[in-house]
């Protein structure tokens, strides 16, 4: 999983230490401890209302913790706004794609990049190298593409600023099983570049096959953490996720 060892134990890319967070007076997450190693895939599973999306929003700076600390590369980034975290290579792909449907694919990529023109063009070239399908669609209006292609574009936008960690909320929501396969092929290509992924996913078995580590949430608390093969043998799987697959 981790690739940046330099002869020593790998430092966690992202770490939650006792994080409690919510909206106003409503607490959604309680005392969350979580780690994401470099170049790894972490799946966040749990029933509806468990706090999965809030966890991603807290990790990416959209929700500020009321307690606890969030570390990125060992540095305390608790309370940092999303644009600061994005500059450090941490991006969120929200539920519902997160693209500009009336703009072309290229315009979507340009707007996602904070670099100058030359560096931006180089970033587009690198992104297309990883996701060549988009290279054939640069002039196409994003909203006219299929749902799977729009999700691919959303992931590509996250890559435009040298993303080291991409948080993906419901990557396969509303997509057919065949298109879901294409989305996961896209995610695999992104992981192969060394980018870590933290994933909220409704297709539990697909997430387990893809992830290196799994956290289960229920009512805002972590009720299980471990390897995917441990989850399959754990009674919590049936208890908290029912028959989801």
N, C-alpha and C positions, 0 to 999 in steps of 0.2 A: 504494500500500500504506500507507505511513506517513501519518498525518494530523496529528501534533503537531509541526510543523516550526518555527513561530514565526520564520520567516525564517532559519533555520539548518539545518544538516544534522541529520536525525533521529537521536535517540539510540536505541540498541538497547534493546528492552524486556528481553530476556534474552540473556545472553552466557555461554558456557562458554570458559574460557581454560586449556587444557592440563589438563583434568579427567581424573583417573584414579580409578576407584571400583570397589567390589565388595562381597563379603560375607566378613568375616573375612579369612582368608588367601587367598581366591580373588579374583583381579583379573578383572573383567568388562569394564570400559571402560578404554581406554588413550589418554591424551593427546588428549582430545576438544576440538576448537575448533568452536563453533557459535554462531550468532546468530539471534535472532528479532526482527524489526522490529515496531513497533506496528501493529496491525490487519492483520497478515499471516497467511498459512497456511504452516506448515512441515511437510513430511511426512518421517517417519523410516522408511526402508525397509531390508530386509535379510532374510536367511534366518532360520529358527528358530535360537535360540541366539546370535544376533549381538550381543545386548545392548540391544535396543530398549526393552524394558520397564524395564530397569535405568537406562537413560538418563532416562526419564520419572520414575522413582522418585528418582533423584539430583536432578533439576531441581526436584522438589517437596519435597525435604527428607527423604524417607523413607530415603534412603541418603546417608551423608556421604562426600564425596570424601576420598581419602587424599593426593591431590596436586591442585594447580590451584585455580582460583577460579571462583565463580559470581557473576555480577552481575545485579541486577534494577534497571532504571532507572539503571544506572551505579553503584549501591551494592553493596558486597560483602556477599552473603548466604550465603557459603560456610558450611555447617554449621548454618544456621538451621533450627529445627524446622518441620514442616509448618504448624502453626497460625499461626506468624508470617508465613509466606509467604501463607497463605490470607487473612489480614487485609490483606495488600498486594494482593490481587486475583489470586492465582495458585492455581488449583485443579486437582486431578487427577480425571478420570473413569476409574476403574480398569477393567481387563478384567473382564467379568462384571457390568456395570451399576453396582454400588455404591449400591443403594437398600435401603430397609427394606420387604420385601415384605408384611409383616403390617400395615403402617400405611397410612393413606389417602394419596392424592397430596398433599393439603394438609399433612398431618402430616410427610411427607417434606420438603416445602419449608420448613416451620417449623423443623424440626431442623437444616436446612442453614444457617440464617441466625443470625448472632451479634448482630443488632441488637435494639433494643427493639420493643415491640408495634407502634407506629404505623409505624416505619420498615420493620419486617418485612412488615406488610400492604402497604405501598407497593411493596416489593420483589416480593412475590407478584403484585401488579397489573402491574408492569412486565414480569415474566417471562411472564405469561399474554398480555400484549400481543404479545410476540415469538413465543410458542408457544401460539396460541389453542386448539389441540386439548386441551391440559391443563386449560384453564378449564372444560371440560365434564366433567372427570373428577376434580375436587377431592375429592369424597366417596368415590371408588372406591378399593377396596383395591388397592394398587400391584401386588401379586403376581398379581392377576386380569387385569391388562392384557396385551396382546400384547408380544412381545419388543421390537418397534420402539417401542412406547409407553413401555416401561420404560427403554429407552435415551434416549428423549426426556426422561423424568423425571430420569434421571441427569445429563443435560446441563443441565436446568433448575435442579437443585440447585447445580450449579457456578456458575450465574449469580446466585444469591441474595445474594452478597456483592460485587456490582459487579465481577465478574471482568473483569480486563483481559487475562488469558492463561489459556486452558484447555488442559490436556494431556489428550488422549483416547487411551486404549489400546484398540486393536481395536474401533472403533466399530461395525463391521458383523459382528462375530463371531457365527456361528450364525443369522444372519438371511437370509431369502429376498431375491433381487435386488430385488423390488418394495419390500420394507420398507427395504432399504438405500437406495433412492432417497429415501424419506421421511426417513431419518436424515440424509442429506446435505443435504436441503432444510432440516432443522433446523439443521445446522451452518452453512449459508449464512446463515440468519436471524441466527444468533449473530454471525457475522463482520460482517454488515451493521450491527450495533450499535457496531462499533469494537473488538470483542474479538479478540485474536489467538488462533490455535489452533496447537498443536503436536500432530501426529497420527501415531500408529502404526497402520498399516492393512495387512490381508492382501490386499485387492483393489488391486493395484499400479496398474492403469490408472485406477481411480477416484481414487486418491490423487493421481496425476499430473495429472489433469484439474482437481483441486480446489486444489492447492498453488501457492504462489508460488515456493517454494524447496524443494529436496529434498536430504536427506543420506542416503547409503547407508552402512550399517554392515556389517562382516564381521569376525567374531572380535574384537569389541570396539573396532575401529578404523574411522574414517571413511575409506572408499575412494573416495568421490565426493561432491562438493557442487556444486550449481549449479541452473539453472532446469530445470523439468520437460521442456522441449523438448530440452534438452541431454542429459538422461538417456536419452531414447528413441533417441538416435543413438549412445549410448555402449556399447561392448562390455561394460562392467561390468554393464549391465542383465541381459544373458543369463547372464553368468558367475556372478553372485551371486544372482540371483532365479530362474533357470531359466525355466520356462514359466508362472510365476505370472501371473495376470491378474485 
